[in-house]
Amino acid sequence: MLDLGIVIVNWNTCELLRKCLKTVYASTGDFTFMVVVVDNASTDGSAEMVARDFPRVRLIESPENVGYPKGNNIGLRALGYHGQNDVAEDAPRYALLLNPDTEVPPDAFCQMVHFMDEQPEVGVAGPKLVLPDGSLDKACRRSFPSPLVSIYHFVGLAKLFPKSPRFGRYNMTYLDPDVETEVDSVVGAYMQVRREAIAQAGLLDEVFFMYGEDLDWAYRIKTAGWKIMYHPQVRVKHVKRAASRQSQRAQMEFWRAMLIFYRKHYQSTTPWWLHGLVMTGLLIKGGPNMWQALRQPAQQGASS
């Protein structure tokens, strides 16, 4: 059984993917791993580059851009994770979702595997992600976007009062970024998940296209009783939005993801007045295209 199965979903980030894979295969330490790259119909030569320069990678070429959660599920199934209560005996002990715009230090994987080995109650863990300028990628430790947490963030209270435990919960800006912390979610750019947690919660929900699927996965895993930990002793570089900034639909998908997450986990327990605020906020933030999404009934996801 491998220690770590790494899934990288790529869409038109050839040079960043090359850098990422170079750092992956420069990893050191006493652990075993396998890399699956799922290429979402890139047109920049990404798949050809992987096949030519990284023969150890298991390359899966999708004929179309199926999105981030479905792409990751393709990779997870290739590693033996087939769904809820359906994990192959030889599936790796941990699955790692890794973005192609990351660069990992040589000891990152070994440290993260060791960290989770020492804490069997942890179902998900993520490192400290830093942007190219050295600043913190705030998304690497998050609270779930409940209606109030989201309102505080999007009306600007989180920015005005970043040290407030009430107003700063969206990105947990009130906490020291160098202190290990139990959180609601880490980000899918580097999200390491225990095989037993996947067996309980299932795979990513393919109702999402991009954004929100990592929060949803963390929500279901945490609901199943697992801890989710932010482990800042490991630092990983993250360029961030390397693929999404090329996509015209990315902004719309962000707000659509927030709508799906809200409907799935919060709408049934939200009072009418707060529900009205949430719907109004999503319409304003998401623009005219959100009107159709708001009119559609809640979708049931393929999360197992």
URTAVEN-V78074 format. One line per field, one symbol per residue. phi: phi as a letter, one per 40 degrees, with the letter a starting at -180 (. if undefined). Layout:
# URTAVEN-V78074
phi=???
This chain:
# URTAVEN-V78074
phi=.ccabbbbcbafbdcccccdcccccccbhcababbbbbccfcbbgdcccccccbcccccbbccaccgccccccdccccchcbicfabccccdcbbbcbcccbbbcdccccccccdcccbccccaaacccbcdcgccccccaaccccdcdccdccchccccbccccccccdbfccbccbbcacbcabcccabcbcdccccccgccccccbaggcccccccccccchccbbcbccbbbcbcgfcccccbccdccccccccccccccbbdcbccdccdcccccccccccgdccdccccccdccccbb
